[in-house]
């Protein structure tokens, strides 16, 4: 075997496993939920593909993230190639690092403030209200709230102290209303190049995970741990994605050392493209790929084969 898939979610990787099996590509798996490793006994394969998610803690798998980071550092020091390795994963784990990266690249993004104390955050918040509060270690839209004033922030964290988990660090973020009919745009990148883009109509939901097990296309029950919105999130192919948006996405992917990525942006009322989320664990959506004439998981296998 030449590749190991590192993962934690019990469902997200099944389409990739199926595509590898269809193509006759032998692979190993490393399940972070129940794991141990000897730094002197790795690597087992020359190539690893990290598919871990920051949202592991909402599934009771908080310990998966630190183990994944330790494993990838050991693998990299041992000479293995790790796709979406420790640098990419650290970027995905930190919303403030994402904001810092976007700022360094001169890309429009929401103002953000990382904090561990609500009164201090309120005193230093430069933008105004409403504002979003979200975990520094985000993922799947978990524990995100739209707040209309500082008193709502204080009340929220007083009434729900578990929102500080998993790392006792939160983020205030500038809120940009969007045209409900347009939603946001998510671009999927593979090997640094655009695979496809889609529009996502959220109906007010924060969980925009494109995996079909979280937002089924056929109306079946979601297996996602994040409560569903009143209306299902909708995903549409977006072949008209502007070339300027794609170029900025490529810039983010290169600077963030992301081999596979989902980059999200919104269109502000003044016409600016506001980039606000960088996803290293890129859950592809088969119906969107099929609308462009391909199976996106076969494309991932094609890419993996070039890296072996």
C-alpha positions in Angstrom: 0.0 0.0 0.0 1.2 3.4 -0.9 -1.3 5.7 0.8 -3.0 6.0 4.2 -6.2 8.0 4.7 -6.3 9.8 8.1 -9.8 10.4 9.2 -12.2 10.7 12.1 -15.8 11.1 10.8 -17.5 7.7 10.4 -19.3 8.7 7.1 -17.5 11.5 5.3 -14.8 9.4 3.8 -16.9 6.5 2.5 -17.3 8.0 -1.0 -13.5 8.4 -1.3 -13.0 4.8 0.0 -15.5 3.6 -2.6 -13.7 5.5 -5.4 -10.3 4.1 -4.4 -11.8 0.6 -4.4 -13.5 1.1 -7.8 -10.1 2.2 -9.3 -8.3 -0.7 -7.7 -6.0 1.5 -5.6 -4.9 -0.3 -2.4 -5.1 2.0 0.6 -4.8 1.9 4.4 -6.9 3.8 6.9 -6.0 5.5 10.2 -9.0 6.1 12.4 -8.2 9.0 14.8 -11.1 8.1 17.2 -9.2 5.1 18.6 -5.5 5.6 17.9 -1.9 5.3 19.1 1.4 5.6 17.3 5.1 5.0 17.9 7.1 7.9 16.4 10.0 5.5 15.8 7.8 3.1 13.8 6.3 5.4 11.2 5.7 5.9 8.3 3.8 2.8 7.2 3.2 4.2 3.7 5.1 7.0 1.8 1.9 9.1 1.3 -0.7 10.2 3.8 -3.9 12.1 3.2 -5.3 14.0 6.1 -9.1 14.2 6.2 -9.5 15.2 9.9 -11.9 17.9 10.8 -11.8 20.6 13.5 -15.5 19.8 14.3 -14.4 16.4 15.8 -15.3 17.7 19.3 -19.0 18.0 18.4 -19.0 14.2 17.8 -17.4 13.5 21.1 -14.0 13.0 19.5 -12.1 16.0 20.9 -8.9 13.9 21.4 -8.7 13.2 17.7 -7.4 16.7 16.8 -4.3 16.8 19.0 -3.4 13.3 18.1 -3.7 14.1 14.4 -1.4 17.0 14.7 1.2 15.0 16.6 1.0 12.2 14.1 1.4 14.5 11.1 4.4 16.2 12.7 6.0 12.8 13.3 5.2 11.7 9.8 6.7 14.8 8.3 9.8 14.6 10.4 10.1 10.9 9.3 10.1 11.9 5.6 6.6 10.9 4.7 4.5 13.2 2.4 1.3 14.3 4.1 -1.3 16.0 2.0 -3.1 18.7 3.9 -0.4 18.2 6.5 0.3 20.0 9.8 0.6 23.5 8.4 -2.7 23.2 6.5 -4.4 21.6 9.5 -3.2 24.3 11.9 -4.7 26.9 9.6 -8.0 25.2 9.5 -8.0 24.9 13.3 -7.7 28.6 13.8 -10.1 31.2 12.5 -7.8 34.0 13.7 -4.9 32.5 11.7 -7.2 32.4 8.7 -8.0 36.1 9.2 -4.3 36.9 9.6 -3.5 35.0 6.4 -6.2 36.8 4.4 -5.0 40.2 5.8 -1.4 39.4 4.8 -2.6 38.6 1.3 -4.6 41.8 1.0 -7.8 39.9 0.5 -11.1 41.4 1.8 -12.4 39.5 4.9 -14.5 40.2 8.0 -12.8 42.0 10.9 -12.2 39.4 13.7 -11.3 39.5 17.3 -10.1 36.4 19.2 -10.8 36.5 22.9 -11.0 34.5 26.2 -12.8 37.1 28.2 -16.2 38.7 27.2 -15.7 42.1 28.9 -12.3 42.5 27.3 -13.7 41.5 23.9 -16.5 44.0 24.2 -14.1 46.8 25.1 -11.9 46.0 22.1 -14.5 45.2 19.5 -14.0 47.8 16.7 -16.8 47.1 14.3 -20.2 47.3 15.9 -23.3 45.1 16.1 -24.7 42.7 15.0 -21.7 40.4 15.0 -21.0 36.7 14.8 -19.5 34.7 17.7 -17.9 31.4 16.7 -15.3 29.0 18.1 -11.7 29.7 17.2 -11.5 26.0 16.3 -14.6 26.0 14.1 -16.1 23.5 11.8 -19.5 22.5 10.4 -21.0 25.8 11.7 -21.0 24.5 15.2 -21.7 26.9 18.1 -22.1 30.0 15.9 -24.5 32.8 16.9 -25.6 36.1 15.5 -25.7 38.6 18.3 -27.3 42.1 18.3 -25.3 43.6 21.1 -22.7 43.2 23.8 -25.3 42.2 26.4 -26.3 39.2 24.2 -22.6 38.0 24.2 -22.3 38.2 27.9 -25.7 36.4 28.5 -24.9 33.7 25.9 -21.6 32.8 27.5 -23.0 33.0 31.0 -25.9 30.7 30.2 -23.9 28.3 27.9 -20.4 28.0 29.4 -19.8 24.8 27.3 -19.4 27.1 24.2 -15.9 27.7 25.4 -15.0 24.2 24.4 -12.8 22.7 23.1 -9.9 25.3 23.5 -11.4 28.2 25.6 -10.9 30.6 22.8 -13.7 32.3 20.8 -13.9 34.8 17.9 -16.1 37.8 17.3 -16.5 38.4 13.6 -17.9 41.2 11.5 -21.3 40.3 10.1 -22.1 40.9 6.4 -25.8 40.3 5.4 -26.1 38.6 2.0 -28.8 38.4 -0.6 -30.8 35.3 0.5 -31.4 34.3 -3.1 -27.7 34.2 -3.8 -26.3 32.9 -0.5 -22.6 32.3 -0.4 -20.1 30.7 -2.9 -17.9 27.8 -2.0 -15.0 26.9 -4.4 -13.4 23.5 -4.2 -9.7 23.3 -5.0 -7.7 20.2 -5.8 -3.9 20.3 -6.3 -4.1 24.1 -6.2 -6.6 24.4 -9.1 -10.4 24.9 -9.1 -12.4 21.7 -9.2 -15.8 23.4 -9.2 -17.8 26.2 -7.5 -21.3 26.1 -6.1 -23.7 28.5 -4.6 -25.0 27.6 -1.1 -28.4 28.9 0.0 -28.4 28.6 3.8 -31.9 29.9 4.9 -30.2 31.2 8.0 -28.3 28.0 8.9 -24.6 28.2 9.8 -23.9 24.5 9.0 -23.0 24.6 5.3 -21.1 21.3 5.2 -21.6 20.0 1.6 -21.3 16.3 2.5 -24.4 14.5 1.4 -24.6 12.7 4.7 -25.0 16.1 6.4 -27.2 17.7 3.8 -28.8 14.8 1.8 -29.8 15.6 -1.7 -32.6 13.0 -1.6 -34.4 14.3 1.5 -33.1 11.4 3.7 -32.2 12.0 7.4 -29.0 13.8 8.1 -26.3 12.2 10.2 -24.9 15.6 11.2 -24.6 16.4 14.9 -25.4 20.1 14.2 -29.2 20.8 14.4 -30.7 21.4 11.0 -32.3 24.7 10.0 -36.0 25.1 9.5 -35.4 24.8 5.7 -32.8 22.5 4.1 -29.6 24.1 2.9 -29.5 24.2 -0.9 -26.5 23.6 -3.1 -26.3 24.7 -6.8 -23.5 24.4 -9.4 -22.0 27.8 -10.1 -20.1 27.6 -13.5 -20.1 31.4 -13.7 -17.8 31.9 -10.7 -15.8 35.0 -11.5 -12.2 34.5 -12.6 -11.1 37.1 -10.0 -12.6 35.0 -7.2 -10.9 31.9 -8.5 -7.5 33.7 -8.7 -7.9 34.8 -5.0 -8.8 31.3 -4.0 -5.7 30.0 -5.7 -3.7 32.6 -3.8 -5.1 31.5 -0.5 -4.6 27.8 -1.3 -0.9 28.3 -2.2 -0.2 30.5 0.8 -1.9 28.2 3.2 -0.1 25.1 1.8 -3.4 23.4 1.1 -3.4 20.4 -1.2 -7.2 20.1 -1.1 -9.4 22.9 0.1 -12.9 24.5 0.2 -12.8 28.3 0.1 -15.9 30.3 0.9 -16.8 33.9 0.2 -19.8 36.1 0.2 -20.8 39.1 -2.0 -21.2 42.2 0.1 -23.8 44.9 -0.7 -21.1 47.1 -2.1 -20.0 44.4 -4.6 -16.9 43.3 -2.7 -16.0 39.6 -2.5 -15.5 38.9 1.2 -13.6 35.7 1.9 -14.4 34.3 5.3 -13.7 30.5 5.6 -10.8 28.2 4.7 -11.5 24.5 4.9 -8.7 21.9 4.6 -11.1 19.0 5.0 -13.0 19.5 1.8 -16.2 17.4 1.8 -17.1 17.1 -1.9 -20.7 16.9 -3.1 -21.2 14.3 -5.9 -24.3 15.9 -7.5 -22.4 19.1 -8.0 -19.5 17.4 -9.6 -21.8 15.4 -11.8 -23.5 18.6 -13.0 -20.0 19.5 -14.3 -19.6 16.1 -15.9 -17.5 14.2 -13.5 -17.4 12.3 -10.2 -15.5 14.6 -7.8 -14.1 11.6 -5.8 -12.7 10.1 -9.0 -10.9 13.4 -9.5 -9.5 13.1 -6.0 -8.2 9.6 -6.8 -6.6 10.9 -10.0 -4.8 13.6 -7.9 -3.7 11.1 -5.2 -2.2 8.8 -7.9 -0.1 11.7 -9.2 1.3 12.2 -5.7 2.3 8.5 -5.1 
